[in-house]
Amino acid sequence: MSRHVAIVTDSTAYLPPRTMERHGITAVPLTVVLGDRALEEGTEISTRSLAQALQKRRPVTTSRPSPQQFADTYRKVAESGATGIVSLHLSAELSGTYDAAVAAAREAPVPVRVVDTGMIAMALGFCALAAAETAETGGTLDEAVTAAEKRASGTFAYFYVDTLDYLRRGGRIGAAQALLGSALAVKPLLQLEGGRIGPLEKVRTASRAIARLEELVAERAGGAPVDIAVHHLAAPERAAALADRLRARVPGLADLHVSEVGAVIGAHTGPGLLGVVVSPR
């Protein structure tokens, strides 16, 4: 087979299946532990099942892939003809996925460059796409890594959640912030910064918070060419309405993706999530 650089990511990139197939991107699944059952994200647990479990306050946790899962993936990708692999993953501040990939890369049959993008969801997905497009045009391993890192450096992610309780329970945001949000009965806006999810603004009502989210995205996008992803969990109408408004407000909009997040992010944010990724081209 022809020599090529292959792209591996993980299931939290939430790339559309057709997009992954078209670009030959492979995703290693994270695991959601629902009660005493360990289920692979994307194939063994639906977001509807997750939302129902969260609403019933059933214990839900998440787990990284094992180094062996990455080792198996790297071997299969190499057997398909890849002579090098770029392995791009969600923020190491949020998960041990990057560390598992690094451990497996040491024993891989071809060179593997593992990258902590500092991103999550389509913020990670856009990095994987940038690397894949570079590889498709004959780019080297280093050039594909550079393309992903450049995309990550300009990408921003904002989130609206109905409550900080799920993030507090999962340890992804400080308990004091969750307590403050509840005490003031506010609707929090969050951002991905330095690889972690942190508070951005607190707004009094859901409608005002979503309107403010729209403003932040429009300001960040400006007039330059930009890709946007709108994510949600159990809030399809909200997501569709926000996407429609962004189409009208962002003059440089290139691609717009609207999708429900998978179980791993959903487990930490809870139903009602709206997330928007802004990624300049």
C-alpha positions, 0 to 999 in steps of 0.5 A: 500500500502507499506510504502515508501518515495516519491520524488517530484520535479518541471518541471525545472528538465527536467527529461525524462518522462520515467525516472520519471515514472520508479522512481515514481518521481512527478514534479510540473509545473512552469508557463510561461506567454506569453503575457496575457496567463499563460501556464504550462511548459511541457504541455501547451507551446512548446519550439518551440512556446517559441523560436518564441515568443522570436525571435519576442521579445514578452513579456515572463515571468515565475512564480512559482507554488502556495503553493496550487499546492504543497499542492494538489500534497503532498496530492495525493502522500500521498494518493498513499501510501507515508509515507514521501516526499522529495521535491527537487527544483531549486535554491531559488536564481532563483525562489520562487518555494522553498518558495511555497513548504515550505509553503505547506509542513507545512500542508501536511498529511505526513512529507515533507522535502523541499530541495533547491538544488541550482541547475536547469535543469538536475543538479536538475534532477540528485539530484532527481534521487539520492534521488529516488534510495535511497528511492527505496532501503529502504532508510529513509527520511533523507537518501534520502535527504542526497543522493540528497544533496551529489549529488548536492555538486559535480554537476556543470553546464555550459552554452553557450548563444548567448546573455546575453540579455534574462538573463538581461531582466529576472533579472537573471544576472546583466545589467552591464554584459549584457552590457559588453558582447554586447560591446565586441561582445563576446560569454559568457560562464556562470556557476551555482555558489552559486545557481545563474547564473554568468559569467565564461569566454568570448570568441570571437566566437560561435565556440570557446566558444563551444569548450571551453565549451567542454574543461571545461566539460572534465576537470571537469569530469576527469576519475571518473564515471560521468553522463552528460546532454547536454541541448539546446534550438532550437539548436539540431544539436549543442547539438548532435555534442557536446554530440558525442564529449563528449562521446569520451573525457570523459572516465568515462561517465556513462549516457549521456542525451541530451534534449531540455530545457523547456520553463522556462529556455528557457525564460531566456536564449533564442534560441541557448542555450547550457548547460552541467551538470556534475554530479559525481556518 
